Amino acid sequence: MRTTRKIWAVAAGISGLAMIVTACSSTGGNTTSPTTGAPATTAASTEKITLKIQTFNEFGYADLFTQYMKDHPNITIVHDKAAKSDDARAAVKNSIATNTVTDDIVAADLDWMPELLKSSDFFADVSTADNKNRWPDWKTAQATDAKGKVIGLGTDSGPQGLCYRKDLFQKAGLPTDRAAVAELLGGTSATWDKYFSVGDQFMKANTGAAWFDSLGALAQVANNQQAEPFESKADDSITVAKADSPAKTVYTMLTAHTNQSAHLAQWTDDWTKAFASDKFATVMCPAWMTQIIAGNAPDQKNWDIADVLPGGSSNWGGSYLLVPAGGTHVDAAKALADWLTAPAQAAAVFVKYGNFPSQSDAVKDPSVTAKTDAYYNNAPTGQIFSNRFSAVGHQPYRGSHYFDINDQFGKALTRVDVDKTDTPDASWTKFLSAVSQLG
């Protein structure tokens, strides 16, 4: 199962990026690099410097880089863009392992942060008095080490609604209006039981389509709704083998509903092609998923989105910008990272690219809340995802083994749902065996 969140397809008709004129705040005079002792150049310096920033897939920063260099003629930004998030993750891990700095700023997916926090000394503290309260606590907490050091500035987020096929709902005798769909699934009191109950209704209508794409897709929501899905926050111990563990509860719930699945693993060719056909009626929909659907099914006119989610709320995805402490221009890099993640810039990126912001002020920005999407029957996507973002009250504890356990959890579901090689019990046993090797 894919755990990272930026797999993008370009949708037609995306509006242009508004000109950003917010000036970058200065960090003052030259300071000393925390690792080399050499003077560290700041954004206020007139010295000609180059800042290299590594991102992956699409962060939507091209126009912002141009604007920043215009406002700071002494700075040249070089974009080191990895083709895949896995490549970027490998590069960051290699830099830490070899204690070398290749990029002045590195982007990291939310799911890598537990690994990077174990090496927090490698990164500079990027918290300032000005940005301290820029994000909700749950966003900042995921980039904060045990000593309170903040190593990452939040970029986007992944608040989730429900994307659905209006024509298939109508064929099954279900309501099609997005407000009525939200009410059908329970509104603010939406539960997984209600979601699967409506799924039973849909399946009995024999539309020829499944209710959802795969169990793995649902797991991203259900596990993120748990406080401690795989590990104990108290001591970072792995808890999945316990009979009443949250992971086992989620697994049991999901594998009881394979009859409603289209058995299509996310990110496969068959899955991406299915958006244009009649394979499934609903998909768990973080803000960034709207682009994936539109990009893979540009001629499909029946996708819509409802302001509702089984289990209440969930956030899937989001990234951070980090600054290696041993870089040549640490202060200048921190200033650039801070500017890129300021509310005005985050709002502009959403307007053009659809990367939903994680900054509290950006989420309420009129340019964000007023955004509609013609592809989704002019759905007020800005307001819907603002509501979905505001509903998120916490994120799951992601311990030191979270990334690998989550990967094995997805494989366990795939064996049951997609490959159909194992019974739920047999696949769970294999999952426990794989996790036991993690230590």
N, C-alpha and C positions, 0 to 999 in steps of 0.2 A: 504494500500500500504506500502510495506517495504521501509524504508528510509535509513537504514544503508547498508553498502556496502560490508561487508566481509562474504559472505556465500560461502564457498569454497568446491570444489570437487577436488580430487587429480587426475591430468592428468598423464598418463604414459609417460615415456621418458624425464622427466625433468632433466636437467643436474645438476651436483654437484656444490656445492658452492665453489667458489675460496677461498683460504685461505686468511683471513684478517690479515694483520700484522700492520695495522695502530695503533700506540700507542695512548692511551688516554692522553689528555693534563691535567696537574695538575691544581688544583685550588688554590694551595699555602698552607699556613699553616692553622691551625685550626681557625675557625671563630665562631661566636655565632649564635645559632639557633634563627630565627626571632620571634618565639613565646614563647619558653621556657627559653631563656637566657642561656641555657646550651651549652657547647662546641659542635660544629657540626663536625663530622669526615669527612675528605676529602678523595678523591681517592688516594692522595699521602701518607696518613698515613699508618703505618705498623700495626695498631691495627686490630685485626680480627673482621670483621663486616659482617653482612648479609643484603643484599638489596633485598627487596621483590617487584616484579613488576607485576602488573595486566594488562593483555591484554585480547583479546577475539578473537575467531575464529583463524585466522592464520596470524601472523605478520612476520613469517619467521625468528625468532630470536634465535632458539635453538643453531645453530652453533656459532652465535655471542656471546651468553652467555658463551659458552665453551672457546672461544678465549679470551674473556675479563677476565675471572677468571684465565686463564693461564698467562696472562700478569699482573694480579693483584692478587697474591697468597693470599693476606689478605682478599679478598672479595669473599663471597659466594652469588650467585644470586639464589633466589627462585622464580620460575615462577608460579604465581597465575593466571592460564588461565581459564577464564570464557567460558562456552560452547556457550553462545549466547551474542551478543552485548547488548541486553536488560538487561541481568543479570549484566553485567559490569556497565551499566548506572545506574541501581538501586543501586548498591554497592557504586558508587561514590556519588550519591545524598544522600544516607544514611550517608556517612562519613561527608558530609558537614552539613547535618541537625543535626547530633549529635556531631559535632566538634571533631571527632575522626579520627586518622590516622592508617589505617590497612596496607596500602601498601606505600612503599617509592616512587614508580613511578606508575602512573595510565595512561592507554591509554584511549583516548576519540575519538569518531567518530565526524566528522565535524559537523553533525547536532545537536550534543549536546552542542557545544561550546557556543551558546548564553546563555544557562542556566548556564553553568559553569562560564562564564564571569561576571554574576551577583554576583557571590561569589568569585571574583578574589582574595580577601584577604586571602582566604583559601589556595591559591597556591603561590609558590615562583616565583619570576621573573627569567626566565631561559634564558633571552637574555644576550649575552656577545659580546665583541668587535669582537671575532673570528667568531661567528655564526650570527651576525647581518644581513648580506647580503646573507645568505645561500639560501634563498628561494625568489621567486618572491613576490612582495608586496601583491598581492591578497591572497597568502597563509598565510603570517605572519599576515595580518590584521584580519583574522578570529580568531586569538588567542590573540589579543591585546585589552585590556580594554580601557575605555574612557580616562584614565590618561596616556596611553602609555605603560602600563605594559604588558609584553609578558608572558603569562602563559603556553604556549604550544609550543613544538618543532615539526615541521611537519615531519611525517613519509612518507606515500605514497600519491598518488593522483589518480584521475580517469578521465584522458582525454579520450574523446569519439570519436570513429570512427563508422563505420557501418559494422556489420557482416551480411553476406548474403549467401544464398544457391545458388551456381553456377548452379546446375542441374535444380532448379526451375526457375531461370532466363532464362536459355536456353530453357526450355519448354515453357516459355511465349514469346519467341522471343526477349529477352533483351540481351544486351552484358554481358559477363561473366568475362572478364579480369578485374582485380581490378582497373586498371587505367581507363579503359573505363567506369566502373560502377561509379567511382568518377565523371567523366566528364558527364555522363548521368544525375546525380543528381545535377549538377551545379558546381562542383569543389569548388573553393574558394568562389564562389558566390551562393552556395547552399542555397535554401530557403525551407520553409515548403510547400509553394504552389507547388514547383517543385517536392518535395518528394511525395505529395499526388497525383499529376498529373501522375507521373510514376506509383504510386499505382493503379490508375484507369486503366492504360494500362495493368498492371499485372492482375488485377481482371477480366478484359474483356477476357483475354486469357483462363480463366476457367481451371486453372491447378489443382484445387481442394484444393489449399492452400490459406491462407490469406496473406496479404501484411506484417502485423506486428502482434506482440503477443497480446498487449493490449494498451488501451489508457493510463493506469497508467504508463506504461513503457515510452511512449513518453513524458508524463508530466514531468518526471525527467529531461529530456533534456530541454524542452520548458520553464519550470519555472526557471531553472538555467541560462537561457539566459536573464532573466529579471533583471533589476537593482534593483527593489524593488517589488518582486512578491506579497507579502502579507501585508507588513508593510511599513510605511514611515520612512526613515532613519532620517528625521529631528526631529521627536518626538516619534518614535516607535509606533505610532498609527496604528491600523489595518485598512486597506484600501479596503478590498475585496468587501464590499457592494457598492462601487462606481460603477456606470454604465460603466465607462471606465477604470476600474481597470485592471492592467496586468493579474491578476488571472482570471477575467471574459473573457478577450480576449483569453487567452490560452484555457480556458474551452470551449468556443464557437467554437474555431477552431478545437479542438480535437473531440468534440461530433458530429461535422458535418461529421466525417469520420468513424463512427462505422462499416460501411459496409466493410471496409478494415481490420477489426480486427479479430483475431482468438478467442477473448473473453477469454483469458487465463490469469488470475491474476498471477503476478510474485510471485515466491517463493512457489507456490502450487505444489502438486505432478503432476498434469496434465501439468503444465507449464514445469517442469524439464524433464518430459518424452517426451515432444513435440520436444525437440532438436534432438531426434533420429528419428523422423518421419517427415511427410510432412505437418505440421500444419501451418507454416508461413515461409515467404521468407526472412524477414529482422528483425534485432533486434538492438536496440541502444546498442552500445558496448564500455563501458569503459574498460580500460585495464584489470581489474580484471574479467570482464565478459567472457573473452576468456577461462579462466580456468573452469568456470561453464559450458560453452557449451561443452568443450572437456571432462570434467569429467562425464557429463550426457549423452553424445553420443559418446563414444570412437570409435565406429565402423562406424560412419557416416563420409564419405570421402569428402563431398561436401561443408562444411562451408569454407568461405573465409572472408577476411576483406578489406574494402576500406578506403582510407584516405580521408574521407568526412563526413560531418554531416549536416543534415537540420538546417538551421539557422546560420551556420558558425562554431561555436565551443561551447563546454560546458565541464564542469568538474563535474562529479558525484562521490562524495566520497573522501576519504582521512581521515587520522586520525592524532592525536597528542599525544605526551608524556608529561604529566604534573607531577610536583613534589609538593606534599602537603607541605606547609611551616612549619607545626608542626611536621614533621617527625624527627626521631632520628638522621638520617645521611643525612641531606639535601644536603650538598655540594657534598658528594660522589654520591648521587642519581642524582644530576644535571650533574655531570661529566659522569656518565653512560648514561643518557638520551642524552646528547650532542654527545657522541661517537656513539651511536646506530643510530642517525639521521644525522651523517656526510655523505658526498657524497659517499665515498668509500664503506661504509657499506650499504647504500641505493642501490647502483648499484649492489652489490653482492646479496642482497635479490631479486632484480628483476631477475637477471640471473637464480636463482634457483626456486623462487616461483612465479614470475610474478607480484609482487606488484610494480606497476610503481612508481618511485621516484617522490618527489616533490622538490628536491634540484636542483637548476639551473645547477650546475656543473655535478651532477649525470646524468641529462637528456642528457648531451652531451658526457658522458663517452663512449669511443669506445666499451666497453663490453655491454653497453646498446643499442647503435645505431646499433651494428652489429648483435643483436639477431634476429634469425628467428624462426618460429614455423612450424614444419613439419605438425602438425595437420591441419593448415590453408594453405595447399599447399605451404609450405615454405615461407609464407608471411613474409616480413621484419617487424615484429611487433615492434621491438625496434625503428626503424626509423619512422614508421607510428605513434606510440604513442608519440615519441619525437616531431614530426610535430604537432600533435594534442595538445600536452601540450603547445607548443610555440604559438599556435593560441589563447589560452585562455588569454583574457585581463582583465577579472574581474570575480568576483563572486557576486551572488545576496546578497542583504542585508538580513541578518538573524537576525530578532529582537527577543525579549524575548518570543514571542509566535510562532516562526517559526515552531518548531518541531510539535506542536499540530495542527496548521493550515494545515501544509503539510499533516499530517495524515488524517485530515478531507477532504482535497481536493482529496486525493486518494480514500477515501471511496465514495465520490460523483461520481467519475468516474466509480468506480466498480459497483455501483447501476445501472448505465446506460449501461455499456459495458459488464460486466461479469454476474451479477445477472439478469439484464434486468427487474428489478422491477419498475424502475422509468423512466419517460421522462427526458430529460435534464433539462427542467425548474423546474420540481418537485424536482429533486435531488439537483439542485442549491439552491432552497429555503431551503431544509433541511441542506445543507452546511452552509448557512448564519446563520441559527438558532443555529447550533452547535458552530460556531465561536463566535457568540454573547455571549455565556456563558463563554468565556475565559476572558472577561473583557477588 
